[in-house]
């Protein structure tokens, strides 16, 4: 076997990461941020295309959104888990464990995709009606969701394959593939909706075609790349008990964290509804600004899953700790700077989403509170992702639950309905939840990364 194709070639990226830890973090983070930016643009344009079909079509797509979000929560859970497990295996230079993690994730993702697809096809109308869809909107929503349900395994497998590449330390390739898929999706959206007149079914088929392209591209890359660390093998598709346990130990809390955030958003909306629809609209517009601020932090902390996971697998607690501190420093700085800039320009930014002066003023007040909340969110988000890279899934769920359900929403409710505070009581709840989550994050990091060896769990194969 030549040097170009030998084991050392498969671990070359690990050696580069160990030699330049901070560069490794940005090597992963920049493509991830770019990919999420492209996806955000896609969501906006896709929504605009569906909006041209009329209010009922847009309402139907909105009712389908919670079901799609549940699927996203599960796929993100499995995807982040396999990224962490593969990264740890790369750090240990343990190719068989990486193959086992990848194969297990593909099998689990496929099985969940089939289960959710069948459930969706059998109970689609019932679920949508429970979410509030009525009459012709229900019919349109069923038409839209049915296409997704029929090919649900494709969405799960596509995310898993992408996450395997990310776990190997390759964020650029997934970004390129996803960018191409996004343009394919938008192009087919226009073709199916405006040329062929296929309505919501056309929009759904365009998304499915883009996912099929992504999954096929990722599979080909993993099967054909000479220097890929993971080898997709048939025998690896049979899950072992140890690998399944390691996967679910991470995946379940990650998925649950997303569900908690979704429930929190709904509860905040209910509180705001007592101040009228204008308050809910203002929060909806301002939350789009949240997405802009959080985007780079999400990419940076996501990159830390891979980098920290590799360093932990390699048994380098020094690099785990120094990389964590570096990530915190940049995440907090970005949150403060971008959050401050968003507040300064909030009038113009909010004007993109609403032209109501009252909504804009409410949104500006919210962003004034969030200047202080964004850095705390950066701490919580970074803590959760770093600890996921080390093999700890529960801390992120605990941090999110404290921030939203145990502190944020209750404080907001008491402020508004017990102490009779105005809408600022809701923002106070969000800020208080962030403060408590930050304290929890610091305590957990001290215990799991400084008062004990952070590499113990990752350095031992599942």
BAVO-10835 format. One line per field, with one value per residue (C-alpha): residue number from 1; residue in three letters; x negated, y negated, z negated. Coordinates in nm, 4 decimals. Layout:
! residues N
nr = NUM / ...
rest = ALA / ...
u = X / ...
v = Y / ...
w = Z / ...
! end
This chain:
! residues 462
nr = 1 / 2 / 3 / 4 / 5 / 6 / 7 / 8 / 9 / 10 / 11 / 12 / 13 / 14 / 15 / 16 / 17 / 18 / 19 / 20 / 21 / 22 / 23 / 24 / 25 / 26 / 27 / 28 / 29 / 30 / 31 / 32 / 33 / 34 / 35 / 36 / 37 / 38 / 39 / 40 / 41 / 42 / 43 / 44 / 45 / 46 / 47 / 48 / 49 / 50 / 51 / 52 / 53 / 54 / 55 / 56 / 57 / 58 / 59 / 60 / 61 / 62 / 63 / 64 / 65 / 66 / 67 / 68 / 69 / 70 / 71 / 72 / 73 / 74 / 75 / 76 / 77 / 78 / 79 / 80 / 81 / 82 / 83 / 84 / 85 / 86 / 87 / 88 / 89 / 90 / 91 / 92 / 93 / 94 / 95 / 96 / 97 / 98 / 99 / 100 / 101 / 102 / 103 / 104 / 105 / 106 / 107 / 108 / 109 / 110 / 111 / 112 / 113 / 114 / 115 / 116 / 117 / 118 / 119 / 120 / 121 / 122 / 123 / 124 / 125 / 126 / 127 / 128 / 129 / 130 / 131 / 132 / 133 / 134 / 135 / 136 / 137 / 138 / 139 / 140 / 141 / 142 / 143 / 144 / 145 / 146 / 147 / 148 / 149 / 150 / 151 / 152 / 153 / 154 / 155 / 156 / 157 / 158 / 159 / 160 / 161 / 162 / 163 / 164 / 165 / 166 / 167 / 168 / 169 / 170 / 171 / 172 / 173 / 174 / 175 / 176 / 177 / 178 / 179 / 180 / 181 / 182 / 183 / 184 / 185 / 186 / 187 / 188 / 189 / 190 / 191 / 192 / 193 / 194 / 195 / 196 / 197 / 198 / 199 / 200 / 201 / 202 / 203 / 204 / 205 / 206 / 207 / 208 / 209 / 210 / 211 / 212 / 213 / 214 / 215 / 216 / 217 / 218 / 219 / 220 / 221 / 222 / 223 / 224 / 225 / 226 / 227 / 228 / 229 / 230 / 231 / 232 / 233 / 234 / 235 / 236 / 237 / 238 / 239 / 240 / 241 / 242 / 243 / 244 / 245 / 246 / 247 / 248 / 249 / 250 / 251 / 252 / 253 / 254 / 255 / 256 / 257 / 258 / 259 / 260 / 261 / 262 / 263 / 264 / 265 / 266 / 267 / 268 / 269 / 270 / 271 / 272 / 273 / 274 / 275 / 276 / 277 / 278 / 279 / 280 / 281 / 282 / 283 / 284 / 285 / 286 / 287 / 288 / 289 / 290 / 291 / 292 / 293 / 294 / 295 / 296 / 297 / 298 / 299 / 300 / 301 / 302 / 303 / 304 / 305 / 306 / 307 / 308 / 309 / 310 / 311 / 312 / 313 / 314 / 315 / 316 / 317 / 318 / 319 / 320 / 321 / 322 / 323 / 324 / 325 / 326 / 327 / 328 / 329 / 330 / 331 / 332 / 333 / 334 / 335 / 336 / 337 / 338 / 339 / 340 / 341 / 342 / 343 / 344 / 345 / 346 / 347 / 348 / 349 / 350 / 351 / 352 / 353 / 354 / 355 / 356 / 357 / 358 / 359 / 360 / 361 / 362 / 363 / 364 / 365 / 366 / 367 / 368 / 369 / 370 / 371 / 372 / 373 / 374 / 375 / 376 / 377 / 378 / 379 / 380 / 381 / 382 / 383 / 384 / 385 / 386 / 387 / 388 / 389 / 390 / 391 / 392 / 393 / 394 / 395 / 396 / 397 / 398 / 399 / 400 / 401 / 402 / 403 / 404 / 405 / 406 / 407 / 408 / 409 / 410 / 411 / 412 / 413 / 414 / 415 / 416 / 417 / 418 / 419 / 420 / 421 / 422 / 423 / 424 / 425 / 426 / 427 / 428 / 429 / 430 / 431 / 432 / 433 / 434 / 435 / 436 / 437 / 438 / 439 / 440 / 441 / 442 / 443 / 444 / 445 / 446 / 447 / 448 / 449 / 450 / 451 / 452 / 453 / 454 / 455 / 456 / 457 / 458 / 459 / 460 / 461 / 462
rest = UNK / UNK / UNK / UNK / UNK / UNK / UNK / UNK / UNK / UNK / UNK / UNK / UNK / UNK / UNK / UNK / UNK / UNK / UNK / UNK / UNK / UNK / UNK / UNK / UNK / UNK / UNK / UNK / UNK / UNK / UNK / UNK / UNK / UNK / UNK / UNK / UNK / UNK / UNK / UNK / UNK / UNK / UNK / UNK / UNK / UNK / UNK / UNK / UNK / UNK / UNK / UNK / UNK / UNK / UNK / UNK / UNK / UNK / UNK / UNK / UNK / UNK / UNK / UNK / UNK / UNK / UNK / UNK / UNK / UNK / UNK / UNK / UNK / UNK / UNK / UNK / UNK / UNK / UNK / UNK / UNK / UNK / UNK / UNK / UNK / UNK / UNK / UNK / UNK / UNK / UNK / UNK / UNK / UNK / UNK / UNK / UNK / UNK / UNK / UNK / UNK / UNK / UNK / UNK / UNK / UNK / UNK / UNK / UNK / UNK / UNK / UNK / UNK / UNK / UNK / UNK / UNK / UNK / UNK / UNK / UNK / UNK / UNK / UNK / UNK / UNK / UNK / UNK / UNK / UNK / UNK / UNK / UNK / UNK / UNK / UNK / UNK / UNK / UNK / UNK / UNK / UNK / UNK / UNK / UNK / UNK / UNK / UNK / UNK / UNK / UNK / UNK / UNK / UNK / UNK / UNK / UNK / UNK / UNK / UNK / UNK / UNK / UNK / UNK / UNK / UNK / UNK / UNK / UNK / UNK / UNK / UNK / UNK / UNK / UNK / UNK / UNK / UNK / UNK / UNK / UNK / UNK / UNK / UNK / UNK / UNK / UNK / UNK / UNK / UNK / UNK / UNK / UNK / UNK / UNK / UNK / UNK / UNK / UNK / UNK / UNK / UNK / UNK / UNK / UNK / UNK / UNK / UNK / UNK / UNK / UNK / UNK / UNK / UNK / UNK / UNK / UNK / UNK / UNK / UNK / UNK / UNK / UNK / UNK / UNK / UNK / UNK / UNK / UNK / UNK / UNK / UNK / UNK / UNK / UNK / UNK / UNK / UNK / UNK / UNK / UNK / UNK / UNK / UNK / UNK / UNK / UNK / UNK / UNK / UNK / UNK / UNK / UNK / UNK / UNK / UNK / UNK / UNK / UNK / UNK / UNK / UNK / UNK / UNK / UNK / UNK / UNK / UNK / UNK / UNK / UNK / UNK / UNK / UNK / UNK / UNK / UNK / UNK / UNK / UNK / UNK / UNK / UNK / UNK / UNK / UNK / UNK / UNK / UNK / UNK / UNK / UNK / UNK / UNK / UNK / UNK / UNK / UNK / UNK / UNK / UNK / UNK / UNK / UNK / UNK / UNK / UNK / UNK / UNK / UNK / UNK / UNK / UNK / UNK / UNK / UNK / UNK / UNK / UNK / UNK / UNK / UNK / UNK / UNK / UNK / UNK / UNK / UNK / UNK / UNK / UNK / UNK / UNK / UNK / UNK / UNK / UNK / UNK / UNK / UNK / UNK / UNK / UNK / UNK / UNK / UNK / UNK / UNK / UNK / UNK / UNK / UNK / UNK / UNK / UNK / UNK / UNK / UNK / UNK / UNK / UNK / UNK / UNK / UNK / UNK / UNK / UNK / UNK / UNK / UNK / UNK / UNK / UNK / UNK / UNK / UNK / UNK / UNK / UNK / UNK / UNK / UNK / UNK / UNK / UNK / UNK / UNK / UNK / UNK / UNK / UNK / UNK / UNK / UNK / UNK / UNK / UNK / UNK / UNK / UNK / UNK / UNK / UNK / UNK / UNK / UNK / UNK / UNK / UNK / UNK / UNK / UNK / UNK / UNK / UNK / UNK / UNK / UNK / UNK / UNK / UNK / UNK / UNK / UNK / UNK / UNK / UNK / UNK / UNK / UNK / UNK / UNK / UNK / UNK / UNK / UNK / UNK / UNK / UNK / UNK / UNK / UNK / UNK / UNK / UNK / UNK / UNK / UNK / UNK / UNK / UNK / UNK / UNK / UNK / UNK / UNK / UNK / UNK / UNK / UNK / UNK / UNK
u = 0.0000 / -0.1437 / -0.1926 / 0.0699 / 0.3317 / 0.2106 / 0.3445 / 0.1343 / 0.3204 / 0.6534 / 0.5391 / 0.3664 / 0.6438 / 0.6076 / 0.2372 / 0.3163 / 0.5759 / 0.3418 / 0.0680 / 0.2916 / 0.5935 / 0.7315 / 0.6962 / 0.8768 / 1.1701 / 1.2089 / 1.1494 / 1.4658 / 1.6603 / 1.6403 / 1.7960 / 2.0599 / 2.1576 / 2.1652 / 2.3818 / 2.6310 / 2.6437 / 2.7301 / 2.9970 / 3.1473 / 3.1690 / 3.3343 / 3.5995 / 3.6858 / 3.7039 / 3.8916 / 4.1485 / 4.1815 / 4.2451 / 4.5135 / 4.6615 / 4.7324 / 4.9742 / 5.2013 / 5.2768 / 5.4270 / 5.1162 / 4.8903 / 5.1085 / 5.0935 / 4.7129 / 4.7125 / 4.9213 / 4.6811 / 4.3835 / 4.4128 / 4.4075 / 4.1028 / 3.9423 / 3.9916 / 3.8147 / 3.5361 / 3.4973 / 3.4494 / 3.2152 / 3.0083 / 2.9859 / 2.8594 / 2.6407 / 2.4632 / 2.4206 / 2.2535 / 2.0351 / 1.9086 / 1.8542 / 1.6711 / 1.4551 / 1.3607 / 1.2720 / 1.0567 / 0.8743 / 0.8108 / 0.7132 / 0.9762 / 1.1218 / 1.3372 / 1.5224 / 1.5773 / 1.7181 / 1.9436 / 2.0747 / 2.1433 / 2.3138 / 2.5246 / 2.6360 / 2.7364 / 2.9384 / 3.1048 / 3.1757 / 3.3287 / 3.5455 / 3.6683 / 3.7319 / 3.9477 / 4.1344 / 4.2074 / 4.2934 / 4.5494 / 4.6920 / 4.7145 / 4.8977 / 5.1421 / 5.2166 / 5.1345 / 5.4855 / 5.5433 / 5.2104 / 5.2671 / 5.6194 / 5.4861 / 5.2442 / 5.5369 / 5.5701 / 5.9270 / 6.1152 / 5.9282 / 5.6119 / 5.6105 / 5.6385 / 5.3477 / 5.1393 / 5.2008 / 5.1033 / 4.7819 / 4.6828 / 4.7644 / 4.4702 / 4.2278 / 4.3711 / 4.3362 / 3.9591 / 3.8865 / 3.5892 / 3.4122 / 3.4033 / 3.2614 / 2.9933 / 2.8883 / 2.8238 / 2.6350 / 2.4063 / 2.3343 / 2.2598 / 2.0153 / 1.8122 / 1.8253 / 1.7037 / 1.4032 / 1.3144 / 1.4477 / 1.6963 / 1.6177 / 1.7520 / 2.0932 / 2.1187 / 2.0535 / 2.2999 / 2.5691 / 2.5164 / 2.5636 / 2.8670 / 3.0166 / 2.9900 / 3.1354 / 3.4238 / 3.4969 / 3.4666 / 3.7089 / 3.9387 / 3.9697 / 4.0079 / 4.2675 / 4.4704 / 4.4633 / 4.4110 / 4.5835 / 4.8399 / 4.7920 / 4.8608 / 4.7575 / 4.6881 / 4.4318 / 4.2645 / 4.2446 / 4.1086 / 3.8415 / 3.7242 / 3.7238 / 3.5205 / 3.2633 / 3.2394 / 3.1967 / 2.9125 / 2.7482 / 2.7769 / 2.6442 / 2.3502 / 2.2575 / 2.2817 / 2.0610 / 1.8036 / 1.7895 / 1.7700 / 1.5115 / 1.2836 / 0.9422 / 0.8538 / 1.1895 / 1.1457 / 1.4854 / 1.5451 / 1.9108 / 1.9321 / 2.2379 / 2.1332 / 2.1137 / 2.4860 / 2.5665 / 2.5663 / 2.3811 / 2.5329 / 2.2408 / 2.2502 / 2.6280 / 2.6017 / 2.3330 / 2.5384 / 2.8651 / 2.6894 / 2.6094 / 2.8931 / 3.1912 / 3.0939 / 2.9997 / 3.3373 / 3.5148 / 3.3323 / 3.4770 / 3.8256 / 3.7846 / 3.6896 / 3.9918 / 4.2259 / 4.0693 / 4.1357 / 4.5000 / 4.5366 / 4.3765 / 4.6153 / 4.9118 / 4.7909 / 4.7384 / 5.0836 / 5.2331 / 5.0834 / 5.2436 / 5.1456 / 4.9097 / 4.6864 / 4.6698 / 4.5881 / 4.3144 / 4.1612 / 4.1804 / 3.9985 / 3.7372 / 3.6752 / 3.5532 / 3.2845 / 3.2028 / 3.1329 / 2.8854 / 2.7003 / 2.6925 / 2.5862 / 2.2071 / 2.2211 / 2.4068 / 2.1453 / 1.8545 / 1.9959 / 2.0874 / 1.7269 / 1.6179 / 1.8053 / 1.5665 / 1.2447 / 1.2899 / 1.4097 / 1.0906 / 0.8676 / 1.0506 / 1.0223 / 0.6511 / 0.6176 / 0.5179 / 0.6948 / 0.4662 / 0.5980 / 0.9565 / 0.9375 / 0.7488 / 0.9841 / 1.2859 / 1.1576 / 1.0784 / 1.4283 / 1.5925 / 1.3918 / 1.4917 / 1.8541 / 1.9091 / 1.7326 / 1.9356 / 2.2591 / 2.1839 / 2.0651 / 2.3318 / 2.6041 / 2.5014 / 2.4939 / 2.8360 / 2.9788 / 2.8253 / 2.9725 / 3.2872 / 3.5223 / 3.4105 / 3.3782 / 3.7211 / 3.8664 / 3.7872 / 4.0369 / 4.3033 / 4.4047 / 4.6058 / 4.4327 / 4.5675 / 4.4323 / 4.0959 / 4.0795 / 4.1677 / 3.9046 / 3.6439 / 3.7185 / 3.6818 / 3.3446 / 3.2350 / 3.2815 / 3.1197 / 2.7931 / 2.7310 / 2.8891 / 2.6922 / 2.3521 / 2.5199 / 2.6816 / 2.3363 / 2.2023 / 2.4882 / 2.4793 / 2.1010 / 2.1045 / 2.3643 / 2.1854 / 1.8382 / 1.9656 / 2.1436 / 1.8075 / 1.6719 / 1.9585 / 2.1925 / 2.5429 / 2.7433 / 2.5834 / 2.7201 / 3.0707 / 3.0385 / 2.9068 / 3.1854 / 3.4542 / 3.3348 / 3.3097 / 3.6555 / 3.8969 / 3.7710 / 3.6786 / 3.7517 / 4.1196 / 4.2166 / 4.0432 / 4.2129 / 4.5527 / 4.5135 / 4.3883 / 4.6899 / 4.9777 / 4.8771 / 4.6863 / 4.8783 / 4.5731 / 4.6015 / 4.4558 / 4.1062 / 4.1897 / 4.1610 / 3.8225 / 3.7158 / 3.8047 / 3.5901 / 3.2982 / 3.3312 / 3.3446 / 3.0264 / 2.8486 / 2.9402 / 2.8389 / 2.5045 / 2.4333 / 2.5298 / 2.3019 / 2.0031 / 2.0594 / 2.0890 / 1.7802 / 1.5774 / 1.6872 / 1.6571 / 1.3576 / 1.1409 / 1.2087 / 1.1845 / 1.0158 / 1.2359 / 1.0969 / 1.2000 / 1.5274 / 1.4026 / 1.0697 / 1.2378 / 1.4025 / 1.7710
v = 0.0000 / -0.3343 / -0.6188 / -0.8193 / -0.5534 / -0.4230 / -0.4819 / -0.7939 / -0.9547 / -0.8878 / -1.0623 / -1.3541 / -1.5955 / -1.4974 / -1.5830 / -1.9207 / -1.9940 / -1.8961 / -2.1169 / -2.4264 / -2.4052 / -2.7565 / -2.7318 / -2.3966 / -2.5599 / -2.8273 / -2.5711 / -2.4023 / -2.7108 / -2.9281 / -2.6699 / -2.5875 / -2.9531 / -2.9910 / -2.6811 / -2.8007 / -3.1416 / -2.9814 / -2.7717 / -3.0819 / -3.2527 / -2.9388 / -2.9368 / -3.3005 / -3.2555 / -2.9246 / -3.0888 / -3.3737 / -3.1246 / -2.9472 / -3.2842 / -3.3490 / -3.0557 / -3.2474 / -3.2879 / -2.9405 / -2.7741 / -2.9747 / -2.8828 / -2.5160 / -2.5246 / -2.6971 / -2.4174 / -2.1583 / -2.3433 / -2.1924 / -1.8403 / -1.9293 / -2.0808 / -1.7532 / -1.5704 / -1.8293 / -1.7805 / -1.4067 / -1.4366 / -1.7019 / -1.4766 / -1.1806 / -1.4017 / -1.5766 / -1.2459 / -1.0735 / -1.3812 / -1.3628 / -0.9837 / -0.9924 / -1.2862 / -1.1027 / -0.7919 / -1.0032 / -1.1378 / -0.7828 / -0.6799 / -0.4102 / -0.3496 / -0.0462 / -0.2519 / -0.5333 / -0.2856 / -0.1344 / -0.4762 / -0.5727 / -0.2438 / -0.2512 / -0.6087 / -0.5199 / -0.2209 / -0.4148 / -0.7111 / -0.4865 / -0.3053 / -0.6299 / -0.7725 / -0.4734 / -0.4851 / -0.8566 / -0.8313 / -0.5568 / -0.7444 / -1.0585 / -0.8858 / -0.7135 / -1.0085 / -1.3148 / -1.4640 / -1.3932 / -1.5556 / -1.8620 / -1.9120 / -1.8856 / -2.1651 / -2.3845 / -2.3350 / -2.3532 / -2.3094 / -2.3652 / -2.4558 / -2.1032 / -1.9555 / -2.1665 / -2.0825 / -1.7096 / -1.7433 / -1.9214 / -1.6959 / -1.3675 / -1.4105 / -1.4543 / -1.1604 / -0.9278 / -0.9798 / -1.0554 / -0.8120 / -1.0216 / -1.3252 / -1.1242 / -0.9513 / -1.2743 / -1.4436 / -1.1402 / -1.1219 / -1.4941 / -1.4615 / -1.1778 / -1.4039 / -1.6801 / -1.4372 / -1.3597 / -1.7287 / -1.8152 / -2.1022 / -2.2478 / -1.9568 / -1.9486 / -2.3264 / -2.3013 / -2.0144 / -2.1921 / -2.5168 / -2.3341 / -2.1513 / -2.4829 / -2.6285 / -2.3051 / -2.3367 / -2.6992 / -2.6347 / -2.3435 / -2.5499 / -2.8074 / -2.5407 / -2.3284 / -2.6174 / -2.8801 / -2.6742 / -2.3434 / -2.4884 / -2.2072 / -2.4267 / -2.3035 / -1.9552 / -2.1086 / -2.2906 / -1.9665 / -1.7714 / -2.0365 / -1.9899 / -1.6113 / -1.6346 / -1.8552 / -1.6100 / -1.3208 / -1.5083 / -1.5785 / -1.2206 / -1.0787 / -1.3200 / -1.2492 / -0.8725 / -0.8849 / -1.0965 / -0.8614 / -0.5529 / -0.6826 / -0.9214 / -0.7629 / -0.9562 / -0.9298 / -0.8091 / -0.6381 / -0.3433 / -0.2644 / 0.1137 / 0.3420 / 0.5193 / 0.1857 / 0.1315 / 0.3909 / 0.1903 / 0.3119 / 0.2531 / 0.0347 / -0.1862 / -0.2213 / -0.3255 / -0.5848 / -0.7226 / -0.7531 / -0.8919 / -1.1971 / -1.2016 / -1.1900 / -1.4914 / -1.6954 / -1.6294 / -1.7003 / -2.0345 / -2.1456 / -2.0412 / -2.2403 / -2.5501 / -2.5041 / -2.4649 / -2.7732 / -2.9800 / -2.8732 / -2.9637 / -3.3046 / -3.3619 / -3.2810 / -3.5294 / -3.7962 / -3.7299 / -3.8907 / -4.2202 / -4.1779 / -4.0443 / -4.3371 / -4.2106 / -3.8621 / -4.0090 / -4.2238 / -3.9194 / -3.7230 / -3.9990 / -4.0455 / -3.6704 / -3.6919 / -3.9283 / -3.6637 / -3.4221 / -3.6653 / -3.7189 / -3.3521 / -3.2217 / -3.2672 / -3.1448 / -2.8351 / -2.7703 / -2.8279 / -2.6066 / -2.3424 / -2.3402 / -2.2856 / -1.9529 / -1.8102 / -1.9788 / -1.9166 / -1.5635 / -1.4878 / -1.6365 / -1.4428 / -1.1206 / -1.1863 / -1.2178 / -1.5847 / -1.7602 / -2.0606 / -2.1202 / -2.0496 / -2.3216 / -2.5778 / -2.5271 / -2.5618 / -2.8910 / -3.0195 / -2.9245 / -3.0959 / -3.4129 / -3.4401 / -3.3319 / -3.5936 / -3.8626 / -3.7889 / -3.7824 / -4.1186 / -4.2912 / -4.1575 / -4.1974 / -4.5583 / -4.6302 / -4.4691 / -4.6954 / -5.0081 / -4.9182 / -4.7588 / -5.0172 / -4.9430 / -4.5682 / -4.5285 / -4.7387 / -4.4508 / -4.2293 / -4.4787 / -4.8359 / -4.8858 / -5.1545 / -5.0036 / -4.6598 / -4.8128 / -4.9964 / -4.6798 / -4.4921 / -4.7577 / -4.7280 / -4.3495 / -4.3839 / -4.6275 / -4.3485 / -4.0932 / -4.2912 / -4.1428 / -3.8050 / -3.7252 / -3.6792 / -3.4551 / -3.2548 / -3.2196 / -3.0733 / -2.8251 / -2.7211 / -2.6813 / -2.4826 / -2.2409 / -2.1803 / -2.1417 / -1.8913 / -1.7035 / -1.6738 / -1.5197 / -1.2691 / -1.4407 / -1.4914 / -1.5768 / -1.9172 / -2.0889 / -1.9664 / -2.0823 / -2.4253 / -2.4749 / -2.3545 / -2.5933 / -2.8844 / -2.8318 / -2.6170 / -2.6292 / -2.9978 / -3.2015 / -3.1265 / -3.1145 / -3.4475 / -3.6042 / -3.4680 / -3.5920 / -3.9313 / -3.9819 / -3.8101 / -3.8422 / -4.1698 / -4.3261 / -4.4338 / -4.5369 / -4.3503 / -4.4137 / -4.1446 / -3.8857 / -4.0206 / -4.0125 / -3.6442 / -3.5723 / -3.7643 / -3.5943 / -3.2520 / -3.3321 / -3.4398 / -3.1187 / -2.9060 / -3.0860 / -3.0089 / -2.6453 / -2.6322 / -2.7620 / -2.5128 / -2.2196 / -2.3170 / -2.3521 / -2.0081 / -1.8189 / -1.9945 / -2.1433 / -1.9378 / -1.6106 / -1.4770 / -1.5870 / -1.3159 / -1.0103 / -0.9381 / -1.0155 / -0.8337 / -0.4981 / -0.3305 / -0.2457
w = 0.0000 / 0.1023 / -0.1417 / 0.0428 / -0.0336 / -0.3694 / -0.7197 / -0.7600 / -0.4687 / -0.6400 / -0.9600 / -0.7920 / -0.8834 / -1.2502 / -1.2401 / -1.0818 / -1.3481 / -1.6318 / -1.4871 / -1.4508 / -1.6862 / -1.6343 / -1.2573 / -1.2771 / -1.4519 / -1.1833 / -0.9060 / -1.0299 / -1.1379 / -0.8249 / -0.5865 / -0.8460 / -0.8830 / -0.5049 / -0.4689 / -0.7300 / -0.5660 / -0.2331 / -0.4047 / -0.5681 / -0.2292 / -0.0891 / -0.3630 / -0.2917 / 0.0874 / 0.0645 / -0.1641 / 0.0839 / 0.3686 / 0.1654 / 0.0750 / 0.4441 / 0.4334 / 0.1977 / -0.1697 / -0.2051 / -0.0593 / -0.2902 / -0.5873 / -0.4873 / -0.4749 / -0.8157 / -0.9684 / -0.8265 / -0.9793 / -1.3322 / -1.1866 / -0.9792 / -1.2904 / -1.4810 / -1.1996 / -1.2093 / -1.5853 / -1.5423 / -1.2456 / -1.4238 / -1.7286 / -1.5278 / -1.3080 / -1.5960 / -1.7788 / -1.4840 / -1.4224 / -1.7808 / -1.7736 / -1.4407 / -1.5539 / -1.8731 / -1.6695 / -1.4355 / -1.7413 / -1.8639 / -1.5082 / -1.5525 / -1.2063 / -1.3034 / -1.5690 / -1.3193 / -1.0670 / -1.3359 / -1.4430 / -1.0815 / -0.9973 / -1.3135 / -1.2473 / -0.8906 / -1.0131 / -1.2946 / -1.0669 / -0.8016 / -1.0571 / -1.2134 / -0.8681 / -0.7753 / -1.1080 / -1.0873 / -0.7182 / -0.7789 / -1.0784 / -0.8681 / -0.5848 / -0.8216 / -1.0495 / -0.8390 / -0.8397 / -1.2086 / -1.3075 / -1.0948 / -1.2272 / -1.5847 / -1.4947 / -1.3905 / -1.0138 / -0.8828 / -0.5570 / -0.2323 / -0.4246 / -0.5691 / -0.2201 / -0.0973 / -0.4021 / -0.3538 / 0.0117 / -0.0877 / -0.3791 / -0.2030 / 0.0354 / -0.2558 / -0.4497 / -0.1506 / -0.1340 / -0.5011 / -0.5235 / -0.2608 / -0.4910 / -0.7818 / -0.5736 / -0.4025 / -0.7386 / -0.8707 / -0.5669 / -0.5884 / -0.9594 / -0.8990 / -0.6719 / -0.9327 / -1.1978 / -0.9815 / -0.9880 / -0.6431 / -0.6599 / -0.3178 / -0.1114 / -0.2859 / -0.2428 / 0.1324 / 0.1757 / -0.0251 / 0.1668 / 0.4979 / 0.3578 / 0.2475 / 0.5974 / 0.7390 / 0.4949 / 0.5787 / 0.9522 / 0.9337 / 0.7100 / 0.9843 / 1.2547 / 1.0763 / 0.9313 / 1.2067 / 1.5243 / 1.4521 / 1.2095 / 0.9565 / 0.6516 / 0.3083 / 0.4428 / 0.6752 / 0.3855 / 0.1878 / 0.4872 / 0.5401 / 0.1804 / 0.2181 / 0.5390 / 0.3639 / 0.0717 / 0.3153 / 0.4827 / 0.1455 / 0.0193 / 0.3462 / 0.3540 / -0.0086 / 0.0436 / 0.3539 / 0.1732 / -0.1237 / 0.0976 / 0.3445 / 0.1566 / 0.1157 / -0.1992 / -0.3789 / -0.7364 / -0.7438 / -0.5151 / -0.4470 / -0.4868 / -0.4806 / -0.8016 / -0.9849 / -0.9251 / -1.1917 / -1.5146 / -1.8217 / -2.1637 / -2.2753 / -1.9644 / -1.9846 / -2.3491 / -2.2704 / -1.9802 / -2.1726 / -2.4800 / -2.2690 / -2.0156 / -2.2516 / -2.4687 / -2.1593 / -1.9958 / -2.3246 / -2.3530 / -2.0201 / -2.1284 / -2.4525 / -2.2516 / -2.0272 / -2.3261 / -2.4848 / -2.1736 / -2.1744 / -2.5440 / -2.4952 / -2.2044 / -2.4292 / -2.6901 / -2.4259 / -2.2808 / -2.5932 / -2.4689 / -2.1271 / -1.7867 / -1.7340 / -2.0192 / -1.8673 / -1.5275 / -1.6815 / -1.8536 / -1.5291 / -1.3411 / -1.6149 / -1.6320 / -1.2718 / -1.4016 / -1.6632 / -1.3776 / -1.2212 / -1.5492 / -1.6462 / -1.3030 / -1.3464 / -1.7081 / -1.5977 / -1.3284 / -1.5666 / -1.8397 / -1.5813 / -1.4620 / -1.8221 / -1.8297 / -1.5713 / -1.6836 / -2.0554 / -1.9848 / -1.7909 / -2.0596 / -2.3306 / -2.1327 / -2.0943 / -2.4722 / -2.4688 / -2.7604 / -2.7123 / -2.3598 / -2.4674 / -2.7331 / -2.5259 / -2.2292 / -2.4579 / -2.5993 / -2.2500 / -2.1300 / -2.4276 / -2.3702 / -2.0059 / -2.0605 / -2.3317 / -2.1286 / -1.8149 / -2.0140 / -2.1746 / -1.8575 / -1.6205 / -1.8842 / -1.9440 / -1.5716 / -1.5323 / -1.8014 / -1.6475 / -1.3080 / -1.4460 / -1.2974 / -0.9426 / -0.9986 / -1.1573 / -0.8765 / -0.6387 / -0.8210 / -0.9288 / -0.8485 / -1.1666 / -1.3813 / -1.7055 / -1.6171 / -1.5272 / -1.8614 / -2.0555 / -1.8574 / -1.9360 / -2.3073 / -2.2844 / -2.1109 / -2.3818 / -2.6355 / -2.4034 / -2.3876 / -2.7327 / -2.6551 / -2.3372 / -2.5107 / -2.7692 / -2.4903 / -2.3348 / -2.6600 / -2.6911 / -2.3271 / -2.3235 / -2.6474 / -2.5190 / -2.1890 / -2.3405 / -2.5934 / -2.3140 / -2.1408 / -2.4604 / -2.4694 / -2.7190 / -2.5792 / -2.8918 / -2.9802 / -2.6676 / -2.7505 / -3.1113 / -3.0104 / -2.7557 / -2.9963 / -3.2697 / -3.0260 / -2.8789 / -3.0805 / -3.4398 / -3.4601 / -3.1466 / -3.0909 / -3.4640 / -3.5375 / -3.2349 / -3.3453 / -3.7037 / -3.5845 / -3.3588 / -3.5406 / -3.9071 / -3.9218 / -3.6338 / -3.4396 / -3.0760 / -2.7815 / -2.9225 / -3.1790 / -2.9030 / -2.7987 / -3.1654 / -3.1768 / -2.8717 / -3.0225 / -3.3619 / -3.1995 / -3.0096 / -3.3297 / -3.5139 / -3.2133 / -3.2015 / -3.5682 / -3.5070 / -3.2024 / -3.3976 / -3.6792 / -3.4386 / -3.2421 / -3.5607 / -3.6775 / -3.3492 / -3.1904 / -3.4661 / -3.7783 / -3.5857 / -3.2729 / -2.9786 / -2.7500 / -2.9539 / -2.7765 / -2.4234 / -2.4530 / -2.5214 / -2.2179 / -2.2502
! end
